[in-house]
Amino acid sequence: MTQPTPVSAAERLLAVLAAFDRSAPALSLTEISRRAGLTLPTAHRLVGLLAAWGALERDASGMYHIGLRLWEIGALAPRGLALREAAMPFLEDLYEATHENVQLAVRDAMEVVYIERISGRSAVGVLARVGEHWPLHATGVGLVLLAHSEPGVQEEYLAAAQLASFTPHTITDPAALRRMLAEVRRCGFAVSDRQITDDALSVAAPVHDASGDVVAAVSVIVPRAGARPNTLAPPVRLAGLGISRALGWTSA
């Protein structure tokens, strides 16, 4: 994915960082140059600056990765650090109750971003990783966040030309998605059934801040075979309620 040619020095630096994504976590200098829309000498100079500062790291094979320095700074984001610290005891309780994958996520524009995860050795495999972006409609946490977004955000999402599909079970029909969002608001939790992988189901619940706004979602991901969403919903909702109260929310 080649980006538009950056103009300013800041845009060039950001273009180098933006060259990395979920599909390309490791890049050669030539690949960075191409994906960032920069000449090779310019890419070489900027990559050197970023690597010296710690934003990029170079492995033994010569490939570049996002560096720990950038991760440390990103962890200071208010929606990340404070939320994760408040949530962790409740995520741990939810994991102890289920011994399945537990995740915490926030909305970033029209995508969901995972900011914390606890996973057991025997838990079902999941594709999402901390820091990754996924479509809102295909995940349990995304459905919760979309259902509680402003009406304008929902309408913009529903008006998208094409909703991404990952399995035959992914909801891609806007009318069906609209009904699903209404059900999420009605019952207080979301169920994403085999929307990302054919073998997993997730149950998610909202997290409120002190003002009552939904700022995050918590979920548990379990094997689809034998899953009982209505049994999983109470502990997931309890975790969301606990995190909300830790953030200062008082339910009516």
Buried (B, 14 or more C-beta within 10 A) or exposed (E): EEBEEBEEEEBBBBBBBBBBEEEEEEBEBEBBBBBBBBEEEBBBEBBEEBBEEBBBBBEEEEBBEBBEBBEEEEEEEEBBEEBBEBBBEBBEBBBEBBBBBBBBBBBEEBBBBBBBBBBEEEBBEBEBEBBBBBBBBBBBBBBBBBBBBEEEBBEEBBEBEEBEBBBEBBBBEBEEBBEBBEBBEEEBBBBBBBBBBEEBBBBBBBBBBEEEEBBBBBBBBBBBEEBEBEEBBEBBBBBBBBBBBBBEBEEE
